[in-house]
Amino acid sequence: MNSYFKIIFILTILCAQSPLELIIDTNERDVQIKPGISGTSVVLFGATPAGKRDIMIEIVGPPKNQIMQEKRRFFGIWLGRGKSYYTNVPSYYNILSSKPFMEITNQNNLNKLGLGVGNLPLGRANIKHSSIKQIEFDDRLRSEMVDSGQFFEKEGNIALRSGPGKVGLFRTEFLLPPNSLQGKYFVRYFLFQNGEAISYAESSIDLKQAGFARLIWIFANKFALLYGIIAVILSGLLGWIVSILFTRLKLI
């Protein structure tokens, strides 16, 4: 609700004038992962100068390690021989727009701004036992991330509306998959007019586990060794208790 009050306050100030830039809630937002398998829905909204303008929004998740394998035929058997090790691959990527990309700008501008799955930097890979160049591994990695539902390109799903005075409003919603990594998700907003980017803003989202699950996650990350030892002990203890119950109840 606080974000809505902020937008209303901004609009009240801007009703009599035309803002020159994007107006967004720049405060970092905490988004909690709640139990369930449907994922976490996030809403983005703000104000823009009125007129024939379009918006593109890019969301980039925290980095993770990734391994790509090159399968070769070895004595009639397909084996994963060559490997490419990545250490800085975004765990999530989504780009949203108010229109199809090519109706907003051209491919050359998208390349300059680094917008789109094809322009997403993946970092330098450590390639072992393979003659394949990194650009080929990069293409395969991007394709796999799209197929697994981690990379998205959503065209035309940002709603633009006329606001009070000379102000326009925008709103969109996107889904973070249930297996999304916790951490900071960086959001970049681009305002376009006549094919050129005329304004830019950015914010961030901190994705956290909700309730007791978050306490377990913090403990596991800060005290990994102790967490592993306790997990092994609890697993063994649970197995011992179950075996006693089965024996006493003559279930085995």
N, C-alpha and C positions, 0 to 999 in steps of 0.2 A: 504493500500500500504506500510506503514511503516514496517509492519511485514514481508512482502515479501523481502524488502531491507535488513532487519536484517538477514533473512535466507541466502540470497545470500552472504552477508558479511561473515557469519559463514562458509559457504561452501568454500568460497575462501581461508580462513585460513586453513581449514581442508583437502584441496585437497591432500596435500602431506603426510598426516599422518592418522592414524586410531584413531578416538576418542574413549575413553574408556567408555563414558557415553552417555546418551540421551542428545540431544541438542534441547531445546524448547525455545519459547518466554516466559520468566518468568514474564514479565511485566503484571500487571493486565489490563484486557481489559474491556472497557465499551461497552455493547451491548444494543442497544435501541430497545424497543418493538414498532413496527410500527403498525398503524391501519390495521386491517385485521383479518381473521379467520384461516389463514393457519399456524400460529405459527412463530417462529423466528429460522432461520437456522444459525448454528455456525460451522465454519471450524477450525479444529486443524491440525497443521502440524509441522514437525521438521526433525532433522537428527539423524541417529544412526550409530554405528559401522557397517561396511559391514560384511556380512556373514550370516550364518543360524541362524537368531534371529527373535523373534516374539514380538509383543507389545500388551498389554492390557491397556485400558484407562478407568478410572472410573470418572463419574461426579456425584456430590452430591449437591442437591439444599438446600436452606435455610430451617430451621425446621419450623414445624407448629403443632398446637394442633389437635388431632384426637380422636374421640369417637367410640368405637365398642360396639354393643349391643348383648346381649345373649337373643334370643327369646325363651320364654317358653309358653307352653300351659296352660292357666288359665281359668278353667270353660268352656272349649271348644273354647276359643279365644286365638290366638297367640299374646302375648304381649312382648315388649322389656323390660324385667325386669332387668336382670343383665347388668352392664355397665363396660367398661374398658376405663379409661381416659389416653391418652398419651399426653405428652407435648413437645416431642423432636423428632418427626417423620420427616425425610427428605421429603420435598414436591416434590422432583424429584430425580430419580436415574436412571443412565444409565451406562452400562458397554459395551465397544466396544473391539473388538479383531481382529487380523490379520488372525486368523484361529479359527476353533471350539475350545472351551476352553480345552477339553480333549486331543486335539492334541498339545496344548502348554504346559500344565502342568497337574498335577493330582489334585483330589479333596482335598487331604490333604494340599497341598500348597495353594490352593484357600482359604481354611478355615483359615490357618495361616495368610494369607495376608488380610483376611476379604473382599475378592472379591466375588461379586455375590449377587443377591437379597436375597438368603437364609442366607447370612452372614451379612446382613445390620443391624447394631444395631438400635433398636427402643426406647431405654431408658426404665426405670422402669415405669410400668403402675400402676395407682391407680384403683384397681378393687373393685366394690361395688355391693352387693346383688347377688353375683355369686360364685359358687363353682368351676368354670372353671379356670384352671391354665393359667398363662400369656402366656406360650408357645403356647397354642391353639389359644388365641386371636392374638398373633403375626403372626401365620400362616395365619389366616383369613385376617388380615390387609394387609399382603404382597400380598395375592391373590387378594384382592379388588383393591389395588393400581396398580397391573399389569393389571387387567381388565379395570380400568378407564383410562389407558394410562399415568400413572405417574411414573411407574417403568418399565424399559426395560432391556433386555439382548440381545445385537446385536452381533452375532458371525460372524467373517469373513468379516467385512466391513471396515477394515483399509487397505488401499492400501500401499504396500511396493514397492519401486522402487530403482534401482541402481543409485547412484549419481556419481559425479566426484571423481576420485581417489579411496580411500578406504572408501568412505562415502555412506551410504544408506539413503533414504528419506522415510518418511511416511506421509500420509494424510488421513483424514477422516472428515465426516460431520454428524452432528446430529441435530435433530429438538427439540426445546423447545415448548411445547404446548402453545396455545394462553392464557390459564388460568394460566400460570406459575407465581409463586410468584416473586416479585422483591427482589433483594438482591444478596448476594454473592453465586456463584456456584463454588465449589472447584473441581479441576481437578487433578487426580493422574495418572501418567504415569509409567508403569512397563515394563521393557525390560527383556525378558526371553531367555535363551539359554540352550538346553538340559534339559528342564523341570524345571529349577531353575531361580528365579529372580536374575539378575546380576546388575541391575541398576534401579534407581528410581528418578523421578522428579515430581514437582507439580507446579501448577499455579492456578489462580482464574479468574472468570468472574463476572463482576458486571452488573446484568440485571436491566435496567432502562426503565421507560416509556418515550416515545419520545414527544417533543414539549409541547403544552399546557396541555396535559393529565398528564405529569410529574409534572407540577406545582400544579395541583389539588391533585395529589397523595401525594406530600410533605406536602401540607396544611392540608389534611385530617389526615395524620399520626402525624404531630407535634401539630396540634390544633384540636384534635378530637371533643371536646365539641362544640367549636365555629363552626366547619364545620357542625355538626349535627343541630345546631340552624339555621344556614344560609340555610341549605338544606330544613328544615321544612318551613321556611319563604318563600323561593323561590317557593316551591311546592304549598303552599297556594296562593301565589300571582299569579302564573301561572293559577291555577284553577279559581281564581276570574276574571282574564283578559279573559280567554276563555269563561266563563259564560256571561260576558258583550258582547263580540263579537257575541255570538250565539243569545243573546236577541235582539241586535240592528239589526242584519241581519235577524231576525225572523226565525231562524233555529230551534227554540224550542218553 
